Amino acid sequence: MDIRQISDMIDDLVNDTSIPKNIRRALSEAKGRLDSGEDSNVKVSAAIYVIESITEDINMPAHARTQIWAIMSALETLNER
């Protein structure tokens, strides 16, 4: 999986109105980090950091939590390369 595919997954969540605004805002910030012109490892690490801050939000719907963990897994795999 590449950064473009992960960005698309994040877009799906950002456009889901059943997800609270603070979570969508954090996901938008993470996507912005991925789309930045920084070094690949730096932008992936920054996106992981932003997303980790919302993973334990009690207001997150179950379907979103599952998708966020899939995104985190994909980002961590990219970071290891």
N, C-alpha and C positions, 0 to 999 in steps of 0.2 A: 504494500500500500504506500502511496506517495502523499506528499503534502497537499496536493490538489484534491485528492479523494477525501482526505481527512477534513479539509476545509468545506467540502460539500456536505459531509456528515454534520459538521457544526452548523452549517446553514440550515439544514433540516430542523435542527433543534431551535435555532434562533427564530425561525418562522412559525414555530409551534406556540400558539397563544395559550395553550393549557399549562405552559411552563411559566413560573413566576418571573417578573421583570428583572429582578436582581440576578437570577441565573442566566437569563438570556443576555443581559448586559456583560456578564463575565465571559460568556461564550463568545460574544462579539469582540471583546478585548483580546481573547486568545486567538481568534481568527485574524485579527489585525496584526498580532505578533507573528503569526505564521506567514502572512502576506508581506511582511516587512522585507527590506533588502539586506538584513543582517545575515551573518554566517548561519548555515543550516542548523548546527548544533545549538547555537545561541537562541535562535527563534523557537526551536522545538522545546528547549528547556524552559524558556519564558512562558510558552503556552501551557506546558505541564504545570508550572507553578500557579498560573492563574486558575486553571481548571481544578487543581487540587483544593483550592480555597472554597469551592462550592460543593465538593463531593458529599459532604456530610449534612447538607442543608435539609432540615426536616420537612420543608415544604415541597421538596422535589417529587414529582410524580414518579412512580415505579418505572414506567417505560423510559423516562428520560434518564434515570439513574443507570439503567442497563446500557443505553446508548453512550452515555458519558464514560462509563467504564470501558466500552469498546474503543472509544476515541483515545482514552488514556493509554490503553494497551498498544494501540497502533503508534501513538506518539513515542512511547517508551521503546518500542521496537526500532523506530527510526533513529532515536537517540543513541541506541547501542551500535548502530552501523558505523 
